[in-house]
Amino acid sequence: MESEGGAWSPYLVGVLIGVLSMATFYFSDKPLGVSSAYARVAGMIARLFSRSHVESRKLYQDTKPKVEWEVMLTLGIVLGAFVAAWSGGELTGQWVPAMWAERFGDGLGLRLAVAFLGGAVMVFGARLAGGCTSGHGISGTLQLSVGSWIALACFFIGGALVAMPMYGR
Amino acid sequence: MRKPIPTALPETPPHPLPPAASEGESGTLQADVGKPDSAKQRTLGFVFGIAFGFLLQKGGVGKYEVLMGSLLLTDFTVMKIILTAIATGMVGIFAMHSLGLVKLHVKPTRYAANIVGGLIFGVGFGLLGYCPGTGAAALGQGNWDAAAGILGMIAGSHLYAELSNGLASSILTWGNRGSIMLPDLIGMRLRSFLIAFVPILVAALWVLHLLTG
């Protein structure tokens, strides 16, 4: 049933991500988590237009619009994935994923519009739920947080409810 | 809330339950409140990010097909990676915590927000085909459509910010239980719970492996 997978065993990658979590707790006193990085960047952009308005928003009071640890983590992810893909000859350089093109055609506008909308909806959910697949799905669940286990289940339930009709299953 | 990282073992005995259990009452992201991160912290964040992105790409989860396959239940790579990372990190972090080497950061449980936000997240995840971390990894490996997803995430964060004052006083207060942990729900001690739960996770992975190869 495995359609593609990665260059490395998922179990090896999982163990190493678990070890990486231990390292971030020990060296940075922080759990792995990505989605708040986008909130910080959003606040930095919005602050260019109105500083006082940004300072009045609860989200930006809790998640300061600054280049903090998670923003650097997210930039690092882009670079690390580039190095991994380059070293393994897996750089894609593609605008529309093959699976999407097969179902919805290779039109760039539709794919980018849905990706933009999907990103906006997804991160809204992440902020409401208090984290994403990293912050809740790995870091929260491994600390046995009740809310994180609920959120992780809901991520996949919500995702399946959209993905299955999209791909006619 | 933010203490220097302990460099030596503290004198106090290990706690059966984390002292962090009430940390999350005040804010959405308790780790965010406090002093700005130092240059050293930000450098560490970048280095950890490189490692994380490298692993995500080698695991195949920068690929649209693998992530959508996890939602269509045709590809179990994501489930295997997540469950293995959870089991490994759980053993490692609770062991380090019992030695006083790390603090816990248990996110607060807010039933309404976790469920509604989680489902909304899933809807967006299904449309985009990448999640916030794997989207950054997808961009790094050359899936340029992930850039539109990232712009969407920046826009969506701002939309949330616009509504955040109202949300903080409504849905985020519904079913707010603070930083409760699974063993609290059934009245078990942390250590006994882990002794039962980690083998269950490993068994689930084994069954998944037998079923999907």
HADDOCK unambig.tbl for C-alpha pairs under 7 A between the chains (distance, minus, plus):
assign (segid A and resid 1 and name CA) (segid B and resid 74 and name CA) 6.25 0.50 0.50
assign (segid A and resid 1 and name CA) (segid B and resid 75 and name CA) 6.63 0.50 0.50
assign (segid A and resid 1 and name CA) (segid B and resid 212 and name CA) 5.89 0.50 0.50
assign (segid A and resid 2 and name CA) (segid B and resid 74 and name CA) 6.92 0.50 0.50
assign (segid A and resid 2 and name CA) (segid B and resid 75 and name CA) 5.19 0.50 0.50
assign (segid A and resid 2 and name CA) (segid B and resid 76 and name CA) 6.87 0.50 0.50
assign (segid A and resid 2 and name CA) (segid B and resid 212 and name CA) 6.71 0.50 0.50
assign (segid A and resid 3 and name CA) (segid B and resid 75 and name CA) 5.87 0.50 0.50
assign (segid A and resid 4 and name CA) (segid B and resid 66 and name CA) 6.52 0.50 0.50
assign (segid A and resid 5 and name CA) (segid B and resid 59 and name CA) 6.83 0.50 0.50
assign (segid A and resid 5 and name CA) (segid B and resid 60 and name CA) 5.12 0.50 0.50
assign (segid A and resid 5 and name CA) (segid B and resid 66 and name CA) 6.31 0.50 0.50
assign (segid A and resid 5 and name CA) (segid B and resid 77 and name CA) 5.83 0.50 0.50
assign (segid A and resid 6 and name CA) (segid B and resid 58 and name CA) 5.52 0.50 0.50
assign (segid A and resid 6 and name CA) (segid B and resid 59 and name CA) 4.45 0.50 0.50
assign (segid A and resid 6 and name CA) (segid B and resid 60 and name CA) 3.48 0.50 0.50
assign (segid A and resid 7 and name CA) (segid B and resid 58 and name CA) 5.21 0.50 0.50
assign (segid A and resid 7 and name CA) (segid B and resid 59 and name CA) 6.27 0.50 0.50
assign (segid A and resid 7 and name CA) (segid B and resid 60 and name CA) 6.58 0.50 0.50
assign (segid A and resid 8 and name CA) (segid B and resid 58 and name CA) 5.45 0.50 0.50
assign (segid A and resid 8 and name CA) (segid B and resid 59 and name CA) 5.50 0.50 0.50
assign (segid A and resid 9 and name CA) (segid B and resid 59 and name CA) 6.71 0.50 0.50
assign (segid A and resid 10 and name CA) (segid B and resid 59 and name CA) 5.62 0.50 0.50
assign (segid A and resid 10 and name CA) (segid B and resid 77 and name CA) 6.00 0.50 0.50
assign (segid A and resid 10 and name CA) (segid B and resid 80 and name CA) 5.93 0.50 0.50
assign (segid A and resid 10 and name CA) (segid B and resid 81 and name CA) 5.03 0.50 0.50
assign (segid A and resid 11 and name CA) (segid B and resid 80 and name CA) 6.39 0.50 0.50
assign (segid A and resid 11 and name CA) (segid B and resid 81 and name CA) 5.89 0.50 0.50
assign (segid A and resid 11 and name CA) (segid B and resid 84 and name CA) 5.96 0.50 0.50
assign (segid A and resid 13 and name CA) (segid B and resid 55 and name CA) 5.97 0.50 0.50
assign (segid A and resid 13 and name CA) (segid B and resid 59 and name CA) 5.82 0.50 0.50
assign (segid A and resid 13 and name CA) (segid B and resid 81 and name CA) 6.32 0.50 0.50
assign (segid A and resid 14 and name CA) (segid B and resid 81 and name CA) 4.27 0.50 0.50
assign (segid A and resid 14 and name CA) (segid B and resid 82 and name CA) 6.26 0.50 0.50
assign (segid A and resid 14 and name CA) (segid B and resid 84 and name CA) 4.67 0.50 0.50
assign (segid A and resid 14 and name CA) (segid B and resid 85 and name CA) 4.20 0.50 0.50
assign (segid A and resid 15 and name CA) (segid B and resid 84 and name CA) 5.78 0.50 0.50
assign (segid A and resid 15 and name CA) (segid B and resid 85 and name CA) 5.23 0.50 0.50
assign (segid A and resid 15 and name CA) (segid B and resid 88 and name CA) 5.72 0.50 0.50
assign (segid A and resid 17 and name CA) (segid B and resid 52 and name CA) 6.96 0.50 0.50
assign (segid A and resid 17 and name CA) (segid B and resid 85 and name CA) 5.50 0.50 0.50
assign (segid A and resid 18 and name CA) (segid B and resid 85 and name CA) 4.24 0.50 0.50
assign (segid A and resid 18 and name CA) (segid B and resid 86 and name CA) 6.41 0.50 0.50
assign (segid A and resid 18 and name CA) (segid B and resid 88 and name CA) 4.96 0.50 0.50
assign (segid A and resid 18 and name CA) (segid B and resid 89 and name CA) 4.15 0.50 0.50
assign (segid A and resid 19 and name CA) (segid B and resid 88 and name CA) 6.95 0.50 0.50
assign (segid A and resid 19 and name CA) (segid B and resid 89 and name CA) 6.22 0.50 0.50
assign (segid A and resid 21 and name CA) (segid B and resid 89 and name CA) 6.23 0.50 0.50
assign (segid A and resid 22 and name CA) (segid B and resid 89 and name CA) 6.27 0.50 0.50
assign (segid A and resid 22 and name CA) (segid B and resid 92 and name CA) 6.36 0.50 0.50
assign (segid A and resid 22 and name CA) (segid B and resid 93 and name CA) 5.74 0.50 0.50
assign (segid A and resid 25 and name CA) (segid B and resid 102 and name CA) 6.14 0.50 0.50
assign (segid A and resid 26 and name CA) (segid B and resid 101 and name CA) 6.82 0.50 0.50
assign (segid A and resid 26 and name CA) (segid B and resid 102 and name CA) 5.58 0.50 0.50
assign (segid A and resid 28 and name CA) (segid B and resid 41 and name CA) 6.35 0.50 0.50
assign (segid A and resid 29 and name CA) (segid B and resid 5 and name CA) 6.74 0.50 0.50
assign (segid A and resid 29 and name CA) (segid B and resid 102 and name CA) 6.97 0.50 0.50
assign (segid A and resid 29 and name CA) (segid B and resid 103 and name CA) 6.92 0.50 0.50
assign (segid A and resid 31 and name CA) (segid B and resid 105 and name CA) 6.97 0.50 0.50
assign (segid A and resid 34 and name CA) (segid B and resid 132 and name CA) 6.21 0.50 0.50
assign (segid A and resid 34 and name CA) (segid B and resid 133 and name CA) 5.71 0.50 0.50
assign (segid A and resid 35 and name CA) (segid B and resid 132 and name CA) 5.57 0.50 0.50
assign (segid A and resid 38 and name CA) (segid B and resid 153 and name CA) 6.26 0.50 0.50
assign (segid A and resid 38 and name CA) (segid B and resid 154 and name CA) 5.18 0.50 0.50
assign (segid A and resid 38 and name CA) (segid B and resid 157 and name CA) 6.61 0.50 0.50
assign (segid A and resid 39 and name CA) (segid B and resid 154 and name CA) 6.34 0.50 0.50
assign (segid A and resid 39 and name CA) (segid B and resid 157 and name CA) 4.98 0.50 0.50
assign (segid A and resid 39 and name CA) (segid B and resid 158 and name CA) 6.85 0.50 0.50
assign (segid A and resid 41 and name CA) (segid B and resid 154 and name CA) 6.73 0.50 0.50
assign (segid A and resid 42 and name CA) (segid B and resid 154 and name CA) 5.04 0.50 0.50
assign (segid A and resid 42 and name CA) (segid B and resid 155 and name CA) 6.76 0.50 0.50
assign (segid A and resid 42 and name CA) (segid B and resid 157 and name CA) 6.31 0.50 0.50
assign (segid A and resid 42 and name CA) (segid B and resid 158 and name CA) 5.69 0.50 0.50
assign (segid A and resid 43 and name CA) (segid B and resid 158 and name CA) 6.96 0.50 0.50
assign (segid A and resid 57 and name CA) (segid B and resid 161 and name CA) 5.92 0.50 0.50
assign (segid A and resid 57 and name CA) (segid B and resid 162 and name CA) 6.55 0.50 0.50
assign (segid A and resid 57 and name CA) (segid B and resid 164 and name CA) 6.60 0.50 0.50
assign (segid A and resid 57 and name CA) (segid B and resid 165 and name CA) 6.29 0.50 0.50
assign (segid A and resid 58 and name CA) (segid B and resid 161 and name CA) 6.79 0.50 0.50
assign (segid A and resid 58 and name CA) (segid B and resid 164 and name CA) 5.53 0.50 0.50
assign (segid A and resid 58 and name CA) (segid B and resid 165 and name CA) 5.16 0.50 0.50
assign (segid A and resid 59 and name CA) (segid B and resid 161 and name CA) 5.08 0.50 0.50
assign (segid A and resid 59 and name CA) (segid B and resid 164 and name CA) 5.74 0.50 0.50
assign (segid A and resid 60 and name CA) (segid B and resid 161 and name CA) 6.80 0.50 0.50
assign (segid A and resid 62 and name CA) (segid B and resid 27 and name CA) 6.54 0.50 0.50
assign (segid A and resid 62 and name CA) (segid B and resid 28 and name CA) 6.79 0.50 0.50
assign (segid A and resid 62 and name CA) (segid B and resid 29 and name CA) 6.60 0.50 0.50
assign (segid A and resid 62 and name CA) (segid B and resid 32 and name CA) 6.21 0.50 0.50
assign (segid A and resid 62 and name CA) (segid B and resid 33 and name CA) 6.10 0.50 0.50
assign (segid A and resid 63 and name CA) (segid B and resid 32 and name CA) 5.71 0.50 0.50
assign (segid A and resid 68 and name CA) (segid B and resid 37 and name CA) 5.82 0.50 0.50
assign (segid A and resid 68 and name CA) (segid B and resid 42 and name CA) 6.23 0.50 0.50
assign (segid A and resid 69 and name CA) (segid B and resid 37 and name CA) 6.49 0.50 0.50
assign (segid A and resid 69 and name CA) (segid B and resid 41 and name CA) 6.38 0.50 0.50
assign (segid A and resid 69 and name CA) (segid B and resid 42 and name CA) 4.79 0.50 0.50
assign (segid A and resid 69 and name CA) (segid B and resid 45 and name CA) 4.99 0.50 0.50
assign (segid A and resid 70 and name CA) (segid B and resid 45 and name CA) 6.60 0.50 0.50
assign (segid A and resid 72 and name CA) (segid B and resid 42 and name CA) 6.01 0.50 0.50
assign (segid A and resid 72 and name CA) (segid B and resid 45 and name CA) 5.36 0.50 0.50
assign (segid A and resid 72 and name CA) (segid B and resid 46 and name CA) 4.61 0.50 0.50
assign (segid A and resid 73 and name CA) (segid B and resid 45 and name CA) 4.64 0.50 0.50
assign (segid A and resid 73 and name CA) (segid B and resid 46 and name CA) 4.69 0.50 0.50
assign (segid A and resid 73 and name CA) (segid B and resid 48 and name CA) 6.26 0.50 0.50
assign (segid A and resid 73 and name CA) (segid B and resid 49 and name CA) 4.01 0.50 0.50
assign (segid A and resid 74 and name CA) (segid B and resid 49 and name CA) 5.94 0.50 0.50
assign (segid A and resid 74 and name CA) (segid B and resid 136 and name CA) 6.63 0.50 0.50
assign (segid A and resid 75 and name CA) (segid B and resid 46 and name CA) 6.75 0.50 0.50
assign (segid A and resid 75 and name CA) (segid B and resid 49 and name CA) 6.86 0.50 0.50
assign (segid A and resid 76 and name CA) (segid B and resid 46 and name CA) 4.73 0.50 0.50
assign (segid A and resid 76 and name CA) (segid B and resid 47 and name CA) 6.42 0.50 0.50
assign (segid A and resid 76 and name CA) (segid B and resid 49 and name CA) 3.97 0.50 0.50
assign (segid A and resid 76 and name CA) (segid B and resid 50 and name CA) 4.21 0.50 0.50
assign (segid A and resid 76 and name CA) (segid B and resid 53 and name CA) 6.79 0.50 0.50
assign (segid A and resid 77 and name CA) (segid B and resid 49 and name CA) 4.53 0.50 0.50
assign (segid A and resid 77 and name CA) (segid B and resid 50 and name CA) 4.94 0.50 0.50
assign (segid A and resid 77 and name CA) (segid B and resid 52 and name CA) 5.89 0.50 0.50
assign (segid A and resid 77 and name CA) (segid B and resid 53 and name CA) 3.74 0.50 0.50
assign (segid A and resid 77 and name CA) (segid B and resid 136 and name CA) 6.06 0.50 0.50
assign (segid A and resid 77 and name CA) (segid B and resid 137 and name CA) 5.67 0.50 0.50
assign (segid A and resid 78 and name CA) (segid B and resid 53 and name CA) 6.19 0.50 0.50
assign (segid A and resid 78 and name CA) (segid B and resid 136 and name CA) 5.14 0.50 0.50
assign (segid A and resid 78 and name CA) (segid B and resid 137 and name CA) 5.09 0.50 0.50
assign (segid A and resid 78 and name CA) (segid B and resid 139 and name CA) 6.33 0.50 0.50
assign (segid A and resid 78 and name CA) (segid B and resid 140 and name CA) 4.25 0.50 0.50
assign (segid A and resid 79 and name CA) (segid B and resid 50 and name CA) 5.93 0.50 0.50
assign (segid A and resid 79 and name CA) (segid B and resid 140 and name CA) 5.93 0.50 0.50
assign (segid A and resid 80 and name CA) (segid B and resid 49 and name CA) 6.96 0.50 0.50
assign (segid A and resid 80 and name CA) (segid B and resid 50 and name CA) 3.93 0.50 0.50
assign (segid A and resid 80 and name CA) (segid B and resid 51 and name CA) 6.03 0.50 0.50
assign (segid A and resid 80 and name CA) (segid B and resid 52 and name CA) 6.99 0.50 0.50
assign (segid A and resid 80 and name CA) (segid B and resid 53 and name CA) 4.44 0.50 0.50
assign (segid A and resid 80 and name CA) (segid B and resid 54 and name CA) 4.30 0.50 0.50
assign (segid A and resid 81 and name CA) (segid B and resid 53 and name CA) 4.47 0.50 0.50
assign (segid A and resid 81 and name CA) (segid B and resid 54 and name CA) 4.55 0.50 0.50
assign (segid A and resid 81 and name CA) (segid B and resid 56 and name CA) 6.95 0.50 0.50
assign (segid A and resid 81 and name CA) (segid B and resid 57 and name CA) 5.16 0.50 0.50
assign (segid A and resid 81 and name CA) (segid B and resid 137 and name CA) 5.01 0.50 0.50
assign (segid A and resid 81 and name CA) (segid B and resid 140 and name CA) 4.98 0.50 0.50
assign (segid A and resid 81 and name CA) (segid B and resid 141 and name CA) 5.60 0.50 0.50
assign (segid A and resid 82 and name CA) (segid B and resid 140 and name CA) 4.38 0.50 0.50
assign (segid A and resid 82 and name CA) (segid B and resid 141 and name CA) 4.76 0.50 0.50
assign (segid A and resid 83 and name CA) (segid B and resid 54 and name CA) 6.76 0.50 0.50
assign (segid A and resid 84 and name CA) (segid B and resid 54 and name CA) 5.06 0.50 0.50
assign (segid A and resid 84 and name CA) (segid B and resid 57 and name CA) 6.12 0.50 0.50
assign (segid A and resid 84 and name CA) (segid B and resid 58 and name CA) 6.28 0.50 0.50
assign (segid A and resid 85 and name CA) (segid B and resid 57 and name CA) 6.57 0.50 0.50
assign (segid A and resid 85 and name CA) (segid B and resid 141 and name CA) 5.40 0.50 0.50
assign (segid A and resid 91 and name CA) (segid B and resid 141 and name CA) 5.05 0.50 0.50
assign (segid A and resid 91 and name CA) (segid B and resid 142 and name CA) 5.65 0.50 0.50
assign (segid A and resid 92 and name CA) (segid B and resid 141 and name CA) 6.20 0.50 0.50
assign (segid A and resid 92 and name CA) (segid B and resid 142 and name CA) 4.91 0.50 0.50
assign (segid A and resid 92 and name CA) (segid B and resid 143 and name CA) 6.14 0.50 0.50
assign (segid A and resid 93 and name CA) (segid B and resid 142 and name CA) 4.34 0.50 0.50
assign (segid A and resid 93 and name CA) (segid B and resid 143 and name CA) 5.87 0.50 0.50
assign (segid A and resid 93 and name CA) (segid B and resid 144 and name CA) 6.81 0.50 0.50
assign (segid A and resid 94 and name CA) (segid B and resid 142 and name CA) 6.33 0.50 0.50
assign (segid A and resid 94 and name CA) (segid B and resid 143 and name CA) 5.23 0.50 0.50
assign (segid A and resid 94 and name CA) (segid B and resid 144 and name CA) 6.02 0.50 0.50
assign (segid A and resid 95 and name CA) (segid B and resid 143 and name CA) 6.06 0.50 0.50
assign (segid A and resid 95 and name CA) (segid B and resid 144 and name CA) 4.95 0.50 0.50
assign (segid A and resid 95 and name CA) (segid B and resid 145 and name CA) 5.21 0.50 0.50
assign (segid A and resid 96 and name CA) (segid B and resid 145 and name CA) 6.35 0.50 0.50
assign (segid A and resid 97 and name CA) (segid B and resid 64 and name CA) 6.49 0.50 0.50
assign (segid A and resid 99 and name CA) (segid B and resid 65 and name CA) 6.30 0.50 0.50
assign (segid A and resid 112 and name CA) (segid B and resid 145 and name CA) 5.98 0.50 0.50
assign (segid A and resid 112 and name CA) (segid B and resid 148 and name CA) 5.66 0.50 0.50
assign (segid A and resid 114 and name CA) (segid B and resid 127 and name CA) 6.21 0.50 0.50
assign (segid A and resid 114 and name CA) (segid B and resid 128 and name CA) 6.54 0.50 0.50
assign (segid A and resid 115 and name CA) (segid B and resid 127 and name CA) 6.38 0.50 0.50
assign (segid A and resid 115 and name CA) (segid B and resid 128 and name CA) 4.40 0.50 0.50
assign (segid A and resid 115 and name CA) (segid B and resid 145 and name CA) 6.85 0.50 0.50
assign (segid A and resid 115 and name CA) (segid B and resid 148 and name CA) 5.73 0.50 0.50
assign (segid A and resid 115 and name CA) (segid B and resid 149 and name CA) 4.75 0.50 0.50
assign (segid A and resid 116 and name CA) (segid B and resid 148 and name CA) 4.87 0.50 0.50
assign (segid A and resid 116 and name CA) (segid B and resid 149 and name CA) 4.50 0.50 0.50
assign (segid A and resid 116 and name CA) (segid B and resid 151 and name CA) 6.43 0.50 0.50
assign (segid A and resid 116 and name CA) (segid B and resid 152 and name CA) 4.20 0.50 0.50
assign (segid A and resid 117 and name CA) (segid B and resid 152 and name CA) 5.98 0.50 0.50
assign (segid A and resid 118 and name CA) (segid B and resid 124 and name CA) 4.03 0.50 0.50
assign (segid A and resid 118 and name CA) (segid B and resid 125 and name CA) 6.25 0.50 0.50
assign (segid A and resid 118 and name CA) (segid B and resid 127 and name CA) 4.75 0.50 0.50
assign (segid A and resid 118 and name CA) (segid B and resid 128 and name CA) 4.57 0.50 0.50
assign (segid A and resid 118 and name CA) (segid B and resid 149 and name CA) 6.66 0.50 0.50
assign (segid A and resid 119 and name CA) (segid B and resid 124 and name CA) 5.95 0.50 0.50
assign (segid A and resid 119 and name CA) (segid B and resid 128 and name CA) 6.01 0.50 0.50
assign (segid A and resid 119 and name CA) (segid B and resid 149 and name CA) 4.48 0.50 0.50
assign (segid A and resid 119 and name CA) (segid B and resid 150 and name CA) 6.30 0.50 0.50
assign (segid A and resid 119 and name CA) (segid B and resid 152 and name CA) 4.51 0.50 0.50
assign (segid A and resid 119 and name CA) (segid B and resid 153 and name CA) 4.58 0.50 0.50
assign (segid A and resid 120 and name CA) (segid B and resid 152 and name CA) 4.35 0.50 0.50
assign (segid A and resid 120 and name CA) (segid B and resid 153 and name CA) 4.54 0.50 0.50
assign (segid A and resid 120 and name CA) (segid B and resid 155 and name CA) 6.01 0.50 0.50
assign (segid A and resid 120 and name CA) (segid B and resid 156 and name CA) 3.85 0.50 0.50
assign (segid A and resid 121 and name CA) (segid B and resid 120 and name CA) 6.57 0.50 0.50
assign (segid A and resid 121 and name CA) (segid B and resid 121 and name CA) 6.48 0.50 0.50
assign (segid A and resid 121 and name CA) (segid B and resid 124 and name CA) 4.77 0.50 0.50
assign (segid A and resid 121 and name CA) (segid B and resid 156 and name CA) 6.31 0.50 0.50
assign (segid A and resid 122 and name CA) (segid B and resid 120 and name CA) 6.29 0.50 0.50
assign (segid A and resid 122 and name CA) (segid B and resid 121 and name CA) 4.00 0.50 0.50
assign (segid A and resid 122 and name CA) (segid B and resid 122 and name CA) 6.62 0.50 0.50
assign (segid A and resid 122 and name CA) (segid B and resid 123 and name CA) 6.75 0.50 0.50
assign (segid A and resid 122 and name CA) (segid B and resid 124 and name CA) 4.00 0.50 0.50
assign (segid A and resid 122 and name CA) (segid B and resid 125 and name CA) 5.68 0.50 0.50
assign (segid A and resid 123 and name CA) (segid B and resid 121 and name CA) 6.46 0.50 0.50
assign (segid A and resid 123 and name CA) (segid B and resid 153 and name CA) 5.40 0.50 0.50
assign (segid A and resid 123 and name CA) (segid B and resid 156 and name CA) 5.92 0.50 0.50
assign (segid A and resid 123 and name CA) (segid B and resid 157 and name CA) 6.14 0.50 0.50
assign (segid A and resid 124 and name CA) (segid B and resid 121 and name CA) 6.96 0.50 0.50
assign (segid A and resid 124 and name CA) (segid B and resid 156 and name CA) 5.54 0.50 0.50
assign (segid A and resid 124 and name CA) (segid B and resid 157 and name CA) 5.99 0.50 0.50
assign (segid A and resid 124 and name CA) (segid B and resid 160 and name CA) 5.71 0.50 0.50
assign (segid A and resid 125 and name CA) (segid B and resid 117 and name CA) 4.08 0.50 0.50
assign (segid A and resid 125 and name CA) (segid B and resid 118 and name CA) 5.88 0.50 0.50
assign (segid A and resid 125 and name CA) (segid B and resid 120 and name CA) 4.75 0.50 0.50
assign (segid A and resid 125 and name CA) (segid B and resid 121 and name CA) 4.17 0.50 0.50
assign (segid A and resid 126 and name CA) (segid B and resid 117 and name CA) 6.13 0.50 0.50
assign (segid A and resid 126 and name CA) (segid B and resid 118 and name CA) 6.79 0.50 0.50
assign (segid A and resid 126 and name CA) (segid B and resid 121 and name CA) 5.69 0.50 0.50
assign (segid A and resid 128 and name CA) (segid B and resid 113 and name CA) 5.57 0.50 0.50
assign (segid A and resid 128 and name CA) (segid B and resid 117 and name CA) 4.79 0.50 0.50
assign (segid A and resid 129 and name CA) (segid B and resid 113 and name CA) 5.00 0.50 0.50
assign (segid A and resid 129 and name CA) (segid B and resid 114 and name CA) 4.20 0.50 0.50
assign (segid A and resid 129 and name CA) (segid B and resid 117 and name CA) 4.27 0.50 0.50
assign (segid A and resid 129 and name CA) (segid B and resid 118 and name CA) 5.56 0.50 0.50
assign (segid A and resid 130 and name CA) (segid B and resid 28 and name CA) 6.33 0.50 0.50
assign (segid A and resid 132 and name CA) (segid B and resid 132 and name CA) 6.93 0.50 0.50
assign (segid A and resid 133 and name CA) (segid B and resid 131 and name CA) 6.84 0.50 0.50
assign (segid A and resid 134 and name CA) (segid B and resid 133 and name CA) 6.93 0.50 0.50
assign (segid A and resid 138 and name CA) (segid B and resid 82 and name CA) 6.44 0.50 0.50
assign (segid A and resid 138 and name CA) (segid B and resid 85 and name CA) 6.83 0.50 0.50
assign (segid A and resid 138 and name CA) (segid B and resid 86 and name CA) 5.72 0.50 0.50
assign (segid A and resid 140 and name CA) (segid B and resid 106 and name CA) 6.29 0.50 0.50
assign (segid A and resid 140 and name CA) (segid B and resid 107 and name CA) 6.37 0.50 0.50
assign (segid A and resid 141 and name CA) (segid B and resid 86 and name CA) 6.66 0.50 0.50
assign (segid A and resid 142 and name CA) (segid B and resid 86 and name CA) 4.77 0.50 0.50
assign (segid A and resid 142 and name CA) (segid B and resid 87 and name CA) 6.84 0.50 0.50
assign (segid A and resid 142 and name CA) (segid B and resid 89 and name CA) 6.04 0.50 0.50
assign (segid A and resid 142 and name CA) (segid B and resid 90 and name CA) 4.61 0.50 0.50
assign (segid A and resid 143 and name CA) (segid B and resid 90 and name CA) 6.23 0.50 0.50
assign (segid A and resid 143 and name CA) (segid B and resid 106 and name CA) 6.30 0.50 0.50
assign (segid A and resid 144 and name CA) (segid B and resid 181 and name CA) 5.16 0.50 0.50
assign (segid A and resid 144 and name CA) (segid B and resid 182 and name CA) 5.45 0.50 0.50
assign (segid A and resid 145 and name CA) (segid B and resid 106 and name CA) 5.85 0.50 0.50
assign (segid A and resid 145 and name CA) (segid B and resid 107 and name CA) 6.43 0.50 0.50
assign (segid A and resid 145 and name CA) (segid B and resid 179 and name CA) 6.84 0.50 0.50
assign (segid A and resid 145 and name CA) (segid B and resid 180 and name CA) 6.15 0.50 0.50
assign (segid A and resid 145 and name CA) (segid B and resid 181 and name CA) 4.57 0.50 0.50
assign (segid A and resid 145 and name CA) (segid B and resid 182 and name CA) 6.31 0.50 0.50
assign (segid A and resid 146 and name CA) (segid B and resid 109 and name CA) 6.08 0.50 0.50
assign (segid A and resid 146 and name CA) (segid B and resid 180 and name CA) 6.10 0.50 0.50
assign (segid A and resid 146 and name CA) (segid B and resid 181 and name CA) 5.18 0.50 0.50
assign (segid A and resid 146 and name CA) (segid B and resid 182 and name CA) 5.36 0.50 0.50
assign (segid A and resid 147 and name CA) (segid B and resid 108 and name CA) 6.74 0.50 0.50
assign (segid A and resid 147 and name CA) (segid B and resid 109 and name CA) 4.17 0.50 0.50
assign (segid A and resid 147 and name CA) (segid B and resid 110 and name CA) 6.40 0.50 0.50
assign (segid A and resid 147 and name CA) (segid B and resid 111 and name CA) 6.62 0.50 0.50
assign (segid A and resid 147 and name CA) (segid B and resid 114 and name CA) 5.97 0.50 0.50
assign (segid A and resid 150 and name CA) (segid B and resid 114 and name CA) 6.52 0.50 0.50
assign (segid A and resid 150 and name CA) (segid B and resid 115 and name CA) 6.60 0.50 0.50
assign (segid A and resid 151 and name CA) (segid B and resid 114 and name CA) 5.11 0.50 0.50
assign (segid A and resid 151 and name CA) (segid B and resid 115 and name CA) 5.95 0.50 0.50
assign (segid A and resid 151 and name CA) (segid B and resid 118 and name CA) 4.81 0.50 0.50
assign (segid A and resid 154 and name CA) (segid B and resid 115 and name CA) 6.13 0.50 0.50
assign (segid A and resid 154 and name CA) (segid B and resid 118 and name CA) 4.72 0.50 0.50
assign (segid A and resid 154 and name CA) (segid B and resid 119 and name CA) 4.95 0.50 0.50
assign (segid A and resid 154 and name CA) (segid B and resid 122 and name CA) 6.76 0.50 0.50
assign (segid A and resid 155 and name CA) (segid B and resid 118 and name CA) 4.92 0.50 0.50
assign (segid A and resid 155 and name CA) (segid B and resid 119 and name CA) 5.56 0.50 0.50
assign (segid A and resid 155 and name CA) (segid B and resid 121 and name CA) 5.79 0.50 0.50
assign (segid A and resid 155 and name CA) (segid B and resid 122 and name CA) 4.16 0.50 0.50
assign (segid A and resid 156 and name CA) (segid B and resid 71 and name CA) 6.33 0.50 0.50
assign (segid A and resid 156 and name CA) (segid B and resid 122 and name CA) 5.86 0.50 0.50
assign (segid A and resid 157 and name CA) (segid B and resid 119 and name CA) 6.79 0.50 0.50
assign (segid A and resid 157 and name CA) (segid B and resid 122 and name CA) 6.71 0.50 0.50
assign (segid A and resid 158 and name CA) (segid B and resid 119 and name CA) 4.47 0.50 0.50
assign (segid A and resid 158 and name CA) (segid B and resid 120 and name CA) 6.64 0.50 0.50
assign (segid A and resid 158 and name CA) (segid B and resid 122 and name CA) 4.01 0.50 0.50
assign (segid A and resid 158 and name CA) (segid B and resid 123 and name CA) 5.04 0.50 0.50
assign (segid A and resid 159 and name CA) (segid B and resid 71 and name CA) 5.79 0.50 0.50
assign (segid A and resid 159 and name CA) (segid B and resid 122 and name CA) 3.97 0.50 0.50
assign (segid A and resid 159 and name CA) (segid B and resid 123 and name CA) 5.03 0.50 0.50
assign (segid A and resid 159 and name CA) (segid B and resid 125 and name CA) 5.83 0.50 0.50
assign (segid A and resid 159 and name CA) (segid B and resid 126 and name CA) 4.56 0.50 0.50
assign (segid A and resid 160 and name CA) (segid B and resid 71 and name CA) 4.66 0.50 0.50
assign (segid A and resid 160 and name CA) (segid B and resid 72 and name CA) 6.07 0.50 0.50
assign (segid A and resid 160 and name CA) (segid B and resid 126 and name CA) 6.96 0.50 0.50
assign (segid A and resid 162 and name CA) (segid B and resid 123 and name CA) 5.79 0.50 0.50
assign (segid A and resid 162 and name CA) (segid B and resid 126 and name CA) 5.46 0.50 0.50
assign (segid A and resid 163 and name CA) (segid B and resid 68 and name CA) 6.95 0.50 0.50
assign (segid A and resid 163 and name CA) (segid B and resid 71 and name CA) 6.20 0.50 0.50
assign (segid A and resid 163 and name CA) (segid B and resid 72 and name CA) 6.25 0.50 0.50
assign (segid A and resid 163 and name CA) (segid B and resid 126 and name CA) 5.14 0.50 0.50
assign (segid A and resid 164 and name CA) (segid B and resid 72 and name CA) 5.78 0.50 0.50
